[in-house]
Amino acid sequence: MKKFALLPVAAIVGLLFFQAAQKPEPEKHPDLNLFDAKMPANVKAVVEQKCYGCHNAESKNEKGKKKLDWDFFEAEKKSKQLATMSKINEVLTEGDMPPAKFLENKPEGKLSDEEMAILKEWSAGKKKKAE
């Protein structure tokens, strides 16, 4: 009878042991982690100077706000951010941003070659190589 009395105690001890055992860390592949949730400072600077005016929650430009709202970008899930970045890259590559009509009234909103390169590189998910 004592054998059977020890069985529940052994089962409980066994369960406690397995619960306390640390789970192995998932293997990380740095070369697969191409996306950094934090926007680089140089990208943020261009966005704040040239994009944010039309693409923010308080913008009067309803079309611009609907297509992209920078106020919510960093709070989005990575998958949504990557999809947005892909769309940003597409409109930049096609020359659709900033829109020609906008630039007629505000030519200072035109992206310089350097600013365009910064946004394209970032939105394509590429990281600069260390120099």
NUSEBA-873245 format. One record per atom (N, C-alpha, C): residue in three letters; x, y, z. Coordinates in steps of 0.001 Angstrom, whole numbers, padded with zeros to 6 digits, always signed. Each point is the difference from the previous one (the first is absolute). Last residue first. Layout:
BEGIN
alaXYZ/...
//
This chain:
BEGIN
glu+031447+050669-042721/glu+001113+000512-000824/glu+001288-000088+000743/ala-004859-002903+000003/ala+000935+000799+000817/ala+001161+000427-000886/lys-004803-000827-002187/lys+001160-000770+000457/lys+000912+000927+000788/lys-005447+000513-000484/lys+001302+000470-000492/lys+001091-000874+000562/lys-004975-001861-000899/lys+000792+000670+001034/lys+001313+000415-000617/lys-005292-001083-001982/lys+001456-000177-000072/lys+000663+000750+001129/gly-004797-000264-001389/gly+000449-000922+001041/gly+001493-000246-000016/ala-002950+003039-002635/ala+000300-001283-000651/ala+000487-001039+001009/ser-000884+004480+001297/ser-001267-000652-000319/ser+000183-001324-000734/trp+003849+002668+001116/trp-000706-000434+001207/trp-001260-000790-000351/glu+002391+001960-003541/glu+000818-001044+000628/glu-000711-000575+001224/lys-002008+003681-002152/lys-000066-001218-000820/lys+000773-001146+000640/leu+000179+004286+002041/leu-001327-000611+000135/leu-000117-001295-000798/ile+004024+002463-000373/ile-000184-000431+001398/ile-001331-000729+000160/ala+000925+002041-004158/ala+000810-001211+000198/ala-000175-000553+001415/met-002039+004110-001019/met-000664-001080-000740/met+000752-001318+000221/glu+001951+003866+001711/glu-001195-000356+000777/glu-000741-001161-000652/glu+003669+001778-002353/glu+000454-000671+001227/glu-001195-000453+000846/asp-000800+002564-003874/asp+000470-001340-000379/asp+000417-000791+001238/ser-003599+003636+001011/ser+001309+000048-000652/ser+000378-001428-000380/leu-005128+001727+000469/leu+001068-000775+000637/leu+001293+000164-000787/lys-004247+003582+000414/lys+000672-000987-000868/lys+001122-000683+000771/gly-002769+003713+001587/gly-000331-001362+000447/gly+000658-001084-000840/glu+000120+004793-000870/glu+000963-000372+001046/glu-000272-001402+000550/pro-002921+002163-003166/pro+001183-000618-000617/pro+001066-000406+001018/lys-005286+001064+000019/lys+001069-000034+001015/lys+001234-000691-000582/asn-003881+000719-002684/asn-000255+001006+001038/asn+001137+000095+001018/glu+000226-003181-003505/glu-000304+001259-000691/glu-000166+001133+001017/leu+000538-004510+001456/leu+001254+000705-000268/leu-000205+001303-000772/phe-003682-002920+000855/phe+000491+000551+001268/phe+001232+000861-000253/lys-001666-002417-003616/lys-000918+001097+000328/lys+000417+000697+001304/ala+002313-003925-001397/ala+000339+001161-000826/ala-000880+001202+000346/pro+001034-003809+003754/pro-000783+000185-001224/pro+000352+001294-000731/pro+003723-002652+002959/pro-001216+000763+000248/pro-000737+000255-001317/met+000689-003791-000616/met+000091+000733+001262/met+001243+000851-000030/asp-001142-002877-003637/asp-001317+000497+000390/asp+000006+000789+001304/gly+003460-002630-002754/gly+000011+001454-000047/gly-001324+000641+000394/glu+001647-004768-000064/glu-000839+000435-001121/glu-000059+001519-000132/thr+002367-001945+003609/thr+000630-000488-001224/thr-000771+000465-001233/leu-001833+000906+004255/leu+001220+000782-000203/leu+000665-000371-001328/val-003746-002469+001402/val-000403+001350-000440/val+001209+000912-000203/glu+000838-004455+001576/glu-000654-000025-001310/glu-000352+001410-000485/asn+001689-000624+004364/asn+001051-000196-000990/asn-000581+000049-001418/ile-003024+000115+003565/ile+000779+001248-000037/ile+001064-000099-001090/lys-002395-003879+000929/lys-000832+000959-000743/lys+000722+001346-000121/ser+002038-003265+002616/ser+000002-000449-001386/ser-000791+000972-000877/met-000065+000649+004635/met+001307+000355-000548/met+000089-000389-001478/thr-003806-001345+002368/thr-000015+001448-000211/thr+001315+000455-000619/ala-000304-004457+001290/ala-000896+000226-001133/ala-000046+001487-000341/leu+002392-001225+003815/leu+000704-000451-001203/leu-000849+000210-001246/gln-001946+000931+004186/gln+001051+000965-000305/gln+000724-000379-001290/lys-003145-003016+001675/lys-000686+001177-000547/lys+001034+001069-000370/ser+001594-003814+002169/ser-000508-000390-001317/ser-000685+001179-000686/lys+001552+000487+004496/lys+001080-000012-000994/lys-000514-000326-001396/lys-003387+002345+003323/lys+000741-001263+000012/lys+001032+000035-001119/glu-001483+004747+001976/glu-000533-001120-000770/glu+000844-001253+000199/ala+001003+004445+001688/ala-000813-000811+000903/ala-000577-001234-000709/glu+002582+003402-002265/glu+000871-000783+000879/glu-000775-000875+000982/phe-002516+002865-003098/phe+000893-000945-000673/phe+000797-000872+000963/phe-003272+003775+000734/phe-000313-001368+000391/phe+000985-001026-000554/asp+000306+004733-000882/asp-000243-000052+001445/asp-000243-001428+000481/trp+000467+001207-004671/trp+001254-000254+000707/trp-000189-000095+001508/asp-003291-001042-004169/asp-000004+000859+001181/asp+001230-000349+000829/leu-002233-000764-005288/leu+001109-000237+000925/leu-000079+000999+001141/lys-003578-000500-003233/lys+000993-000896-000608/lys+001138-000351+000942/lys-003406+003123+001303/lys-000577-001345-000170/lys+001035-000994-000546/lys+001130+004594+000407/lys-000142-000606+001334/lys-000516-001435-000110/gly+000222+002616-003927/gly+001344-000312+000491/gly-000038-000727+001332/lys-004080+001556-001771/lys+000536-001058-000854/lys+001386-000441+000489/glu-002135+003688+002132/glu-000651-001274+000322/glu+000576-001158-000815/asn+001848+004782+001659/asn+000065-000765-001240/asn-000540-001409+000278/lys+000659+003147+003401/lys-001235+000354-000709/lys-000071-000737-001331/ser+002668-001665+004651/ser+000092+000620-001318/ser-001379+000310-000574/glu+001444-002305+004237/glu-000647+001314+000041/glu-000025+000704-001355/ala+002107-004342+000737/ala-001378-000115+000484/ala-000755+001326-000037/asn+003979-000796-003529/asn-000092-000098+001458/asn-001467+000048+000401/his+002704+000907-004500/his-000225-001376+000446/his+000061-000104+001524/cys+000809+004091-002504/cys-001217-000557-000621/cys-000383-001358+000562/gly+003875+002310+001725/gly-001025+001032-000143/gly-001315-000510-000570/tyr+004147-002671+000381/tyr-000904+000028+001143/tyr-001145+001001-000151/cys+003859-000682-003081/cys-001153-000901-000144/cys-001093+000228+001044/lys+004456+002379-000422/lys-000626-000033-001324/lys-001315-000784-000082/gln+002830+000804+004094/gln+000144+001195-000839/gln-000909-000017-001216/glu+000186-003751+003038/glu-000488+001177+000720/glu+000025+001253-000873/val+001822-003984-001774/val-001446-000135+000179/val-000568+001247+000677/val+004656-000337-000378/val-000614+000256-001309/val-001519-000044+000128/ala+002416-001112+003848/ala+000238+001407-000337/ala-000669+000357-001331/lys+000014-004511+001448/lys-000933+000826+000774/lys+000133+001470-000362/val+003114-002956-001804/val-001309-000199-000636/val-001038+000875+000701/asn+004294-000122+001826/asn+000043+000711-001289/asn-001328-000122-000751/ala+000570-002342+004149/ala-000083+001454+000179/ala-000010+000748-001330/pro-001923-005081+000316/pro+001296+000681+000128/pro-000184+001520+000028/met-003760-003420+001779/met+000369+000671-001229/met+001331+000720+000206/lys-001836-004526+002512/lys+000294+001418+000188/lys+000458+000598-001321/ala-000901-004616+000219/ala-001241+000711+000303/ala+000224+001496+000189/asp+002801-003294-003190/asp+000165+000532+001340/asp-001218+000868+000274/phe+001315-004200-003640/phe-000785+001159+000389/phe+000260+000387+001431/leu+001864-003846-002305/leu+000372+001163-000787/leu-000674+001264+000479/asn+001141-005076+001498/asn-000654+001107+000683/asn+000393+001303-000696/leu+001869-004147-001253/leu-001403-000034-000381/leu-000763+001154+000631/asp+004618-000776+000914/asp-000118+000397-001401/asp-001441-000084-000503/pro+001188-001322+004500/pro+000129+001443-000213/pro-000168+000418-001455/his-001929-004082+002873/his+000737+000116-001253/his+000128+001478-000331/lys-001057-003412+004576/lys-000152+001266-000703/lys+000895+000001-001230/glu-002625-003824+003369/glu+001217+000363-000724/glu-000252+001269-000792/pro-002579-001056+004614/pro-000081-000313-001418/pro+001262+000493-000704/glu+000146-001586+005087/glu-000228+001207-000792/glu-000155-000417-001463/pro-001314-003427+003999/pro+001139+000492-000783/pro-000404+001234-000803/lys-002172-001159+004747/lys-000196-000358-001398/lys+001184+000539-000783/gln+000018-001499+005291/gln-000019+001109-000952/gln-000185-000528-001408/ala-001858-002250+004672/ala+001074-000107-000988/ala-000129+001127-001017/ala-003259-000767+003429/ala+001120+000845+000395/ala+001140-000038-001013/gln-003864-002728-000513/gln-000422+001388-000072/gln+001160+000945+000314/phe+000652-004660+000411/phe-000122+000383-001403/phe-000452+001448-000159/phe+000294-001789+004380/phe+001319+000002-000616/phe-000085+000490-001442/leu-003975-000698+002367/leu+000681+001211+000467/leu+001380+000123-000636/leu-002425-003926-000816/leu-000614+001140-000673/leu+000686+001310+000386/gly+001360-003907+002249/gly+000385-000054-001417/gly-000548+001185-000778/val-001342-000594+004463/val+001401+000424-000045/val+000481+000031-001450/ile-004243-001738+000700/ile+000001+001433+000271/ile+001419+000554-000074/ala-000550-004645-000388/ala-000564+000664-001178/ala+000031+001520+000178/ala+001289-002679+003617/ala+001005-000062-001056/ala-000497+000711-001255/val-003020-000478+003526/val+001057+000922+000399/val+001075+000048-001083/pro-003520-003132-000497/pro-000430+001385-000247/pro+001075+001022+000374/leu+001105-004596+000874/leu-000187+000272-001423/leu-000510+001419-000254/leu+000565-002127+004357/leu+001125+000762-000503/leu-000174+000403-001466/ala-003157-002783+002192/ala-000050+001318+000633/ala+001136+000892-000508/phe-000280-004587-001282/phe-001015+000800-000683/phe-000093+001408+000585/lys+002919-003115+002021/lys+000446+000231-001359/lys-000958+000927-000725/lys-001066-001637+004276/lys+000874+001161+000041/lys+000530+000333-001393/met-002621-003874+000727/met-000819+001174+000000/met+000881+001262+000000/
//
